[in-house]
Amino acid sequence: MAATPAKRRHKVRRRADMSLLGGIRPPIAVLSVLLLSLAGITALNLGRTVQDPVPKAVLTSQQQFAEDGAIALRASIDESFTDLGRTANLFNAGAPASPDAVLDKVSSVYQKWTGTAVVQISSGKLLAARGENVPLTAVDTAKLSAKDGLSPRMVRLANGETRLLSFAVLSWPGTPQQLLVASSNLRFPGISLGQFRSIAVIDDDAEILSSDGIPEPEQVRTDTQRADARRAEKQLKSFAKTASVKVRRNPISAREPGSGGFPGVSGSLVGAVHTGDRSIAGYASLAGPQPGEPTIATGLGLSVVAMVPVSENPTAVAGPLFGLIAAGALTVIGALAVALLLGTVQRPLLRLFLESRRLTRGDLTRPVSSPSYGEAARIGRALERLRRQLLGEPAGATTPPRRGRFARTGGFGSRGLVLVCGALLLVWCAPMLLILNRADDTAVVPQQLVNDQRERTDTLTDRVRRALNEGQADLLSVATLIGSDTSPTAMHTVLERTRLEHDRYQSLYVVDPSGKVVAHAGDTPHQPVSRAKAGHPIRVLNHSGKKPLIVGYAGIPSRSGATVIGEFRIEFLNGLLKRPGLGEVRVVDADQRVIGGNTGYRAFHRLPSERLRTLVAGTNQKTGMSPHPSGILYRDGGSVQIAAAAPFVGGGAAKTLGWTVVSEQPARSLAIPEYRRQNLTVLGGLLGMAAVAACLGWLHIVVVRPLRALADQAETLADGDRRTVLYPRHHDEVGAVTRSLELVRQQLPAQPKRDTAPTAPSAPAAPATHAAPAAHAERT
């Protein structure tokens, strides 16, 4: 049903009375509040004199060092358990083997266990043993059939050391079941400690299970060294007690909002001071590779604590003078800008509002008080002409002479005034954003950060090397267990099981002496090769393309010329390099061509920086220089960079690759006091620019643009246009002036035709003619 005219008028009147958040006062008021708030924030943040004796970047670095240790230990325990179980399954799939043969094959493939043994489950009798004595007295074979009976367990030896026992069952039809036991210590695989750092593994009760880096008191010579060793051991135990409590927290609530990377619980601790050095530590719990996914190692309740002494630097970066001066300058400049807006934009508009209301009330005796510039001046002159027209003068007689452009525009307009205010405020924002407190030339980067970059890069290098060695060991295990079995189905079963248990391979296959693939699992082989190059069981087959093709070889003992080949996934290699706090990490070969990286990279391209190439050349064994890892701090193009390089050292099949891991990160990404001060300064400039753009843009949209349009409409009305209806856009000052002009338009007599002389309206007819339109305008 259509609405009646009365309802429509009621709806229109209700919308007209609705108050909108607009007008000239809110933008100026909000700008004043924001500038005062920003001045207070600047004074508080940049005016502080409190300086931490140890930069936050150093504490964060120790936390990340402990996370690296936790990741390496978790991966080692899980890999050890998986390898033992997979080896037992491969033996179970073949013909029965004697306990001595099993241990001989296991010892020839893997060197990760300190001792291995085979025990008969029914009687508990020791059938065979290799390496150190396995503490079998702690194993109750009667409970192995229960659920989770084969889970690893920790055993404390008589000398105080701890061993981790892993189990797997050997079972063949018609043969009593046997238990394969492997013993390993809890020391960190390949952790580079550097100088003066110590690291320990602790359990839930804060008991130190193993430690590295702290010499035994009886191993040092002087009394001072013995005292330092005891003091360090005492401090490490104190850190262990605190860390054992903190790691029990929920990982989500323990991390700071927005932080990511490590899925477990980690943090940093600050200890006591001795001879100017403060002991700091990082701690981390063993966590799975994915959040919420437990592993064998995570169920042991182990944590890692890494401790290092750091020299204190209590010197303040800067005093409170800069913050106070910046806040005072912003207050003065902001006051000038707000005063300019109040005096040149708001006050003339309010004066026009009052003058226009006076004309609508019928007060035509006094001339209109018009501003002297801008759109307000144009509207004021138009109101004066309209006032004279209401008194009976014709429209043509009230038209002023137009002389030049400024006679039409009213000189400097409101838009120009807003731009002047914005430029005035940018005088404060631009230096804060671009010039002041630049830290690239003055930042003091602690030497500990350079050392940590070097040691963490070396640890990451060893992790990559061990991962490739583990892959080669898996291939040797598969080749040994395949043996003389030439059935393609049986070989495919072994290859597929190995590929599913390890995510490092994209393809596994067996080739005969002629190079023909006789069995494969996974992706199609890219470039099958019959045998490995002498002394190179792991090779990179291509030297161009989008992805490097990394393959490992293992000859089958009982089949001369037959080879098991595994193609490594490049994503697996790149995943090992993704560690927070190291920046951009790349793996390069002996010719400094990029093989992998944690970020986007182009395979087989050279390093982008000459400094990095020189750093890698200094650590390359081909140059005859030291193969030890190196770290450097250099300034390149006004920015400070921390870089480190570590070559492949140690045994294993991957050593022959000659690879080097290079890491680089800008110092501005670290929590160094100078860069923190620079970031706060830039933040102040950004906040100031945001406040200026928002408030002045708001003022331009709500006031300046409608005011410019209203000036054109007022001049058109004063020139004699009586037909164009003036509609207010907003319920504000500009809208009120528009409504007043509309009322004036309705009171003006119609413009006479050009061929007739203008006649003045009769006095008695004027009230009757214009009373109704005026009332109608008030309603609409």
DRENPAZA-84833 format. One line per field, with one value per residue (C-alpha): x, y, z. Coordinates in steps of 0.001 Angstrom, whole numbers. Example, Ala and Ser with C-alpha at 12.3 -4.5 7.8 and 13.67 -1.06 7.14 Angstrom:
// DRENPAZA-84833
x	(12300	13670)
y	(-4500	-1060)
z	(7800	7140)
***
This chain:
// DRENPAZA-84833
x	(0	1399	2255	-45	1282	1045	3198	5717	5969	6436	9215	10995	10730	12154	15160	15778	15802	18267	21622	24670	28300	29490	30171	33368	33814	34361	37341	39173	38389	39546	42729	43476	42955	45102	47955	47938	47865	50722	52738	52221	53178	56295	57349	56831	58458	61322	61895	62691	66193	65833	68361	68445	71965	71460	69683	66519	68040	70670	67989	65977	69075	69670	66047	66427	69700	67878	65132	67757	69066	65578	64817	68094	67583	63956	64851	67717	65549	62679	65014	66774	63500	62180	65390	65463	61833	62172	65317	63505	60564	62874	64551	61140	60115	63065	64468	65326	68729	70956	71263	74955	74147	71434	73729	76582	74358	72926	76398	77700	74876	74291	76850	74426	73988	76493	75391	73030	71754	69330	67362	64987	61637	60295	63329	65111	68342	70982	71631	74096	75567	77702	79283	78945	76930	73221	71486	69134	68347	65968	63986	61061	60391	57139	55535	56560	53287	51320	50225	53088	55478	57989	58186	61687	62643	65478	67766	70174	73543	75636	78051	75204	74890	71580	70917	67918	66791	64864	63178	62008	60725	62329	59799	59875	57443	58464	61089	60745	60371	63483	63930	66301	67567	69634	71214	72123	73137	71235	74004	73204	74084	76219	75451	78126	78620	81520	83331	81973	78533	77038	73948	72066	69151	66788	63724	60473	62119	64841	67433	70322	70572	73499	75471	78149	80394	81066	84341	84414	86094	88715	89600	90831	94181	93919	91750	90204	89075	87633	85702	84393	83332	81470	79837	78725	77367	75432	74005	73012	71162	69345	68310	67214	64878	63275	62985	61413	58541	58086	57984	54867	52808	50539	52490	49797	49607	53382	54204	53849	50956	52036	55146	55532	58097	58772	55705	56765	57400	60549	61906	64925	66230	68534	70924	73519	76502	80104	83096	81036	79452	75806	74668	71700	70001	67434	65176	62934	60864	60971	58081	56870	57508	53864	51864	49700	51359	53295	56188	58171	60650	58020	56579	59818	59281	62714	63778	66906	68704	71529	73585	76232	77867	77391	79143	76793	76398	74432	75137	71919	71339	69976	68494	64967	65816	64899	61525	60623	61737	59815	56674	56954	57488	54436	52361	53403	52958	49669	48390	49294	47566	44400	44353	44672	41729	39635	40388	40322	37798	35538	34911	34014	31649	29896	29582	27939	25573	24438	24114	22086	19722	19278	18156	15644	14112	13470	16209	17298	18322	22025	24442	25814	29118	31218	34655	37475	38791	37859	34538	33082	33752	31988	28967	28953	28920	26162	24115	24591	23308	20361	19595	19460	17281	14877	14675	13531	16678	16831	19350	21251	21786	23442	25969	29490	32121	34363	38027	40329	40298	40400	37205	35394	37236	37509	41319	42914	40234	39463	41213	44422	44090	43693	46789	48728	47722	48764	52131	52625	52049	54295	57136	57094	56093	58534	61790	60537	59811	62872	65722	65860	67369	68802	70577	72472	75517	75361	73990	76195	75614	76685	79407	77321	74824	77579	78801	75290	74772	77966	77260	73616	74647	77215	74544	72215	74983	75532	71797	71636	74712	73306	69965	71714	73860	70749	69230	72323	72254	68635	69627	72408	69957	67507	70258	71508	68078	67079	70100	69686	65913	65273	61492	60236	57199	59302	61698	58805	57321	60589	61066	57508	57657	60890	59500	56379	58349	60636	59567	63056	62677	60618	61621	63311	64322	66650	68709	70586	74184	72950	71098	67591	65069	63789	61694	60721	58444	57288	57786	59193	63006	64467	67878	68663	72380	73706	76275	77740	80896	83812	83880	80655	77673	75605	75696	73893	73200	72152	73787	70893	67131	64582	65377	68604	68431	70152	70539	72088	73505	73873	75167	73432	76116	75032	74210	77259	76420	72838	72221	69537	69062	67096	66184	65958	63133	64488	61566	62903	66271	64709	62507	65595	66806	63698	64742	63694	66376	68836	67433	67988	69729	71175	73068	75775	77990	81769	81437	79217	76066	72831	71353	68624	67312	64642	63180	62696	65847	67022	68788	72428	72812	75713	75407	74118	76779	80529	80979	79090	81168	84356	83015	82229	85617	87284	85555	86028	88549	89777	91441	93660	92280	90505	87320	85772	82618	83001	80826	81070	79393	79575	77897	76641	75007	74222	72671	74245	74297	75211	76416	77873	79044	79760	81059	80287	82774	82738	82263	79568	78613	77513	80969	82105	79505	81606	78531	78417	75486	75350	73057	72516	70135	69909	70624	67529	65382	66855	65752	68783	68213	69294	66991	64191	64556	64567	61450	59664	60625	59368	56206	55617	55982	53610	51003	51255	50818	47879	46176	46760	45545	42463	41307	42113	40652	37532	37374	37836	35087	32539	33148	35472	33932	30308	31370	32931	29802	27621	29632	28866	25168	24954	26498	24188	21210	22374	22786	19095	18606	15265	14471	17352	16370	19150	19320	21579	23936	24494	22865	25730	26820	27102	23726	22202	23496	22111	18676	18767	19610	16728	14373	15731	15214	11572	11097	12652	10352	10585	13136	11282	11638	14379	11878	9898	10922	11374	8564	8653	6199	3262	3490	177	870	4346	3419	631	2801	5856	4544	3574	6839	8819	6848	7274	11051	11166	9416	11698)
y	(0	3384	5807	8783	12328	12936	9878	10883	14393	12880	10613	13491	15646	12847	12412	16164	16313	13437	14628	13493	13407	16193	19846	21753	21314	17485	17219	20096	18772	15243	16631	18564	15485	13277	15766	16164	12384	11945	14591	12688	9368	10930	12378	9041	6741	8882	10632	7560	7210	3605	1387	-2389	-3630	-6479	-5646	-7560	-8811	-10738	-12335	-13301	-14789	-17051	-18152	-19065	-20859	-23046	-23659	-24869	-27296	-28557	-29100	-30969	-33192	-33951	-34800	-37040	-39006	-39419	-40395	-42931	-44553	-44597	-46057	-48830	-49756	-49615	-51756	-54364	-54364	-54887	-57807	-59252	-59114	-61288	-64629	-65262	-63923	-64610	-61954	-61408	-60888	-58397	-56337	-56499	-55105	-52454	-51366	-51212	-48912	-46681	-45242	-43272	-45720	-46210	-49812	-52370	-55713	-58515	-60097	-63039	-61708	-64878	-65533	-62169	-63848	-61702	-63171	-60647	-57223	-54557	-51367	-50326	-52369	-51722	-51325	-54276	-54580	-51628	-53476	-55664	-57901	-59116	-55723	-55316	-56762	-54016	-50882	-48461	-51042	-50290	-46577	-45255	-44792	-43084	-44981	-43454	-45209	-45677	-42921	-40388	-40382	-40977	-43334	-43398	-46918	-47596	-50920	-52906	-56458	-59084	-61733	-64596	-67488	-70459	-68444	-66964	-63212	-61175	-57637	-55293	-52669	-49578	-47270	-43628	-40652	-37366	-35167	-32711	-33790	-31173	-28150	-25486	-23811	-21490	-20007	-19666	-21133	-24159	-26180	-28827	-31253	-31265	-33297	-32294	-32263	-29803	-32583	-32047	-35215	-34111	-30927	-29520	-26503	-26552	-28265	-30559	-28951	-31718	-31125	-27536	-26560	-23278	-22430	-19522	-21781	-24258	-21483	-20249	-23779	-24262	-20861	-21633	-25017	-23414	-20756	-23400	-25371	-22198	-21582	-25229	-24910	-21780	-23211	-26474	-24440	-22174	-24954	-26402	-23511	-23774	-23008	-20651	-18533	-18633	-16941	-13261	-12218	-12300	-14427	-17673	-20147	-22485	-24601	-25316	-23223	-21120	-17955	-16232	-15751	-13186	-14250	-12773	-10552	-11602	-9404	-7280	-10222	-11092	-14664	-15004	-18150	-19404	-22374	-24442	-27575	-30433	-29879	-31634	-30285	-29171	-27543	-30038	-33118	-35057	-37358	-39983	-37373	-34914	-37556	-37762	-34385	-33012	-29390	-27534	-24711	-22728	-20253	-17680	-14712	-11340	-8060	-5419	-2106	206	3320	4988	5434	8973	11163	12527	15784	14629	13289	16458	18711	16646	16670	20421	21115	19056	20938	24327	23352	21642	24716	26939	24592	24340	28108	28615	26297	27982	31499	31032	28239	27709	31327	32669	29729	30334	34018	33090	30794	33647	36148	33731	33038	36758	37187	34372	35989	39159	41335	43214	46520	45828	44819	41300	41046	39189	37581	38897	35696	32257	30642	32342	35733	34645	33399	36577	38831	36684	37071	40820	40934	38737	41048	44004	42000	41271	45017	45460	45946	43925	41100	42859	45971	43974	42134	43302	43810	40761	41626	38692	35214	36163	38199	34941	32662	35040	34881	32084	29394	26947	24145	26144	26861	23152	22416	25068	23410	20015	21381	22979	19657	17821	20050	17880	14529	14403	14745	12194	9798	10280	12122	12024	9204	7243	4279	2772	4931	4981	1554	-508	-4181	-6433	-8891	-11639	-11313	-11879	-14893	-16315	-15842	-17784	-20585	-20995	-21127	-23799	-25762	-25487	-26674	-29749	-30404	-30364	-32574	-35083	-35166	-36100	-38663	-40176	-40433	-42203	-44555	-45395	-46283	-48530	-50222	-50798	-52126	-54500	-55893	-56275	-58525	-61178	-60861	-60002	-59992	-56573	-56841	-57472	-54662	-52266	-53125	-52276	-49056	-47865	-48533	-46560	-43631	-43408	-43506	-40648	-37465	-36718	-38761	-37955	-41132	-44437	-47008	-49901	-50077	-53037	-52838	-51654	-48687	-50097	-49362	-52699	-51353	-47906	-46083	-42500	-40127	-41158	-41249	-38171	-39414	-42969	-43696	-47192	-46456	-43632	-41842	-43156	-41413	-39498	-41439	-38213	-36043	-33216	-34484	-31257	-27849	-25848	-25752	-24740	-27409	-29202	-32989	-34420	-38207	-40746	-44165	-47453	-50597	-53901	-56202	-59548	-58217	-56762	-53547	-53222	-49934	-48375	-44698	-42111	-38658	-36097	-33589	-30054	-28926	-31154	-29432	-25968	-26830	-27498	-23944	-22190	-20940	-17546	-15055	-16038	-13925	-15220	-18599	-20231	-23424	-23062	-25676	-25624	-23217	-20841	-21682	-21594	-25045	-24216	-21486	-20602	-17878	-17433	-18078	-18969	-22306	-22425	-18645	-17013	-15182	-11636	-9872	-9741	-9657	-12935	-14533	-13445	-14783	-18164	-18294	-17744	-20791	-23074	-25828	-25468	-22163	-23771	-21522	-22581	-24558	-23237	-21098	-17346	-14381	-10761	-7436	-5015	-1857	-1977	1060	2677	-467	-2775	-6475	-9549	-12499	-15924	-18916	-22481	-25281	-28991	-30517	-33874	-37346	-38900	-39160	-35514	-34150	-34783	-32318	-29358	-27306	-24171	-22642	-18834	-16663	-12912	-10559	-6770	-5442	-3245	-6366	-6997	-5457	-3178	46	2374	687	595	4347	4769	2634	4691	7889	6558	5360	8856	10315	7737	8341	12087	11717	9370	11819	14747	12829	11487	14714	17086	14652	14463	18254	18485	15977	17252	21028	22259	20474	21286	24865	25273	23887	26157	29221	28479	27953	31174	33233	31597	32425	35993	36252	35591	31800	31267	27762	25697	24275	24204	20928	20607	17630	17338	18589	20928	24535	24322	22610	25355	28054	26064	25890	29616	30279	28063	30089	33295	31860	31195	34756	36344	37420	35490	36791	38860	38141	39932	41964	43349	45956	44722	45640	45689	43383	45012	45239	43514	40484	39690	38003	35938	34865	33618	32482	29000	28221	29292	26985	24172	24688	24490	21110	19675)
z	(0	-988	1800	2243	1763	5524	6253	3630	5124	8577	7283	5569	8682	10850	8539	8501	12299	12565	13956	12009	13167	10938	10835	11256	15005	15280	12886	14546	18023	17153	15585	18773	20944	18700	18590	22365	22822	20372	22205	25466	23884	22380	25717	27499	24943	23694	27002	29063	30494	31702	29901	30303	31110	28618	25352	24635	21391	23369	25568	22509	20914	23926	23782	20115	20856	23392	20826	18352	20961	21744	18055	17497	20553	19676	16087	17245	19701	17250	14439	16641	17683	14103	12691	15281	14685	10916	11024	13112	10698	7744	9519	10376	6727	5698	6706	10386	11379	14345	17081	16258	12563	13447	15655	13145	10402	12701	13845	10281	9163	12218	14634	16756	19629	22447	22936	21409	22627	21746	24603	24550	25731	27356	29561	29634	28532	26802	23357	21920	22710	21072	22421	26037	28463	28076	31495	30978	34677	34283	31608	32683	29709	31253	30699	27080	25856	27573	25759	25153	26522	23778	24485	25210	28810	30682	33050	35558	35738	38834	37787	37567	33778	32040	29159	26856	25929	22702	21954	18952	18609	16347	15418	12896	12536	14673	16572	20090	20059	20708	21960	20160	22637	21790	24360	23701	25783	25964	24659	21931	18405	16688	18895	18483	21866	21139	24129	27679	26837	28557	27755	29700	29422	32395	33329	34979	38427	37319	37485	35065	32966	30796	30298	27999	28330	32095	33016	36006	39044	39144	35466	35914	37313	39199	42166	40292	37469	39957	41658	38307	37348	40639	40287	36729	37781	40634	38317	35770	38446	39476	35882	35594	38598	37191	33681	34888	36343	33347	30734	32364	31032	28046	24844	23560	26707	27246	23954	23383	21116	17499	18108	16236	15038	17954	18841	22426	25536	25517	27071	28577	32112	33726	36468	38787	37977	38481	37621	35266	33399	33854	33344	31013	29815	27352	27925	25659	26014	23545	21150	18039	14550	14373	17197	19037	17485	20171	19331	21180	22404	23619	25957	27941	29640	28739	28409	27337	29159	27515	29603	28675	30486	28787	29533	30865	29078	31399	29299	28256	24529	24961	27644	27958	26204	22707	23770	25644	22788	20231	22377	22964	19258	18374	20942	19560	15902	16633	18480	15519	13070	15173	15705	11965	11319	13995	12805	9043	8463	11445	12541	9026	8500	11810	10949	7641	9496	11774	8920	6798	9704	10197	6587	6848	9930	7908	9423	6285	7806	8322	5553	5651	7500	4935	5481	3361	1711	497	-195	2875	1231	-1953	-3	2097	-981	-2478	736	609	-2951	-1977	939	-1459	-3828	-996	-465	-4059	-6122	-9330	-9696	-12481	-10378	-7541	-9694	-8776	-11453	-11906	-12175	-12574	-11091	-7404	-7701	-8403	-5990	-3080	-2919	-863	-407	2372	540	481	4191	4937	2862	4772	8056	6714	5579	8979	10743	8288	9459	12597	11058	8140	10161	12672	9864	7697	9445	13229	15325	12394	14002	11064	11736	15535	16520	18807	18004	20905	20008	21551	18702	16147	18128	18353	14617	13961	16421	15383	11728	12574	14454	11483	9173	11289	11346	7531	7284	9783	7974	4720	6535	8077	4628	3324	6333	5556	2003	3309	5635	2803	529	3239	3969	317	-147	-2786	-3032	-6682	-6535	-7736	-5472	-2363	-3252	-3894	-489	1280	-714	-188	3558	3829	1808	3958	7213	6142	4385	3082	-101	-3139	-4918	-4063	-6668	-7404	-10581	-12007	-13317	-16711	-15183	-15646	-12894	-11570	-8676	-7481	-5023	-5104	-8017	-11348	-11302	-12941	-13950	-12833	-12422	-11968	-9297	-7256	-8125	-6110	-2742	-3411	-2050	-2180	-5298	-7072	-10580	-12301	-12461	-13872	-13708	-11114	-8511	-7591	-7905	-4833	-4798	-2467	-3429	-1586	-3231	-2555	-1065	-2484	-5968	-7642	-9471	-8172	-6358	-4189	-5091	-3184	-4456	-1654	-1563	-1838	328	3102	2896	2822	5808	7917	7283	8587	11994	13422	14298	11546	8733	5208	5142	2024	1252	-1398	-2992	-3398	-6347	-4306	-6248	-4265	-3611	-1078	1190	3721	1505	-2220	-4204	-7688	-7847	-8980	-8895	-7081	-3795	-4261	-2200	-2669	1112	1436	-1307	464	3769	2210	515	3883	5358	2347	2809	-766	93	2699	5418	8592	8005	11190	11021	10719	11642	10591	11235	8329	7120	3576	1992	5321	6845	9406	8532	10575	8520	9247	7244	8326	6068	6275	8718	10440	9073	7005	3383	3168	3932	363	-939	218	1038	3189	5029	4903	6996	6884	8637	9086	12549	12398	12778	16242	19524	19888	21897	19077	16583	19103	19517	15747	15430	18078	16272	12948	14667	16037	12559	11081	13778	13206	9460	9973	12340	9964	6909	8694	10336	7487	4992	7126	7221	3466	2708	5229	5085	2331	-653	277	1040	-2412	-4061	-1922	-2989	-6647	-5860	-3839	-6639	-9170	-6985	-6569	-10357	-10794	-10905	-9120	-10317	-8901	-5527	-2907	-958	2140	2120	5861	9025	9905	9489	5709	5557	7705	5349	2415	4027	4681	1027	2	2191	689	-2801	-2002	-719	-3800	-6663	-9888	-12394	-15024	-18699	-20659	-22836	-19893	-17404	-13853	-11494	-7738	-5961	-4207	-469	450	-1756	-423	2860	1323	-1608	332	3682	2509	674	3707	5948	3438	3369	7168	6982	4307)
***
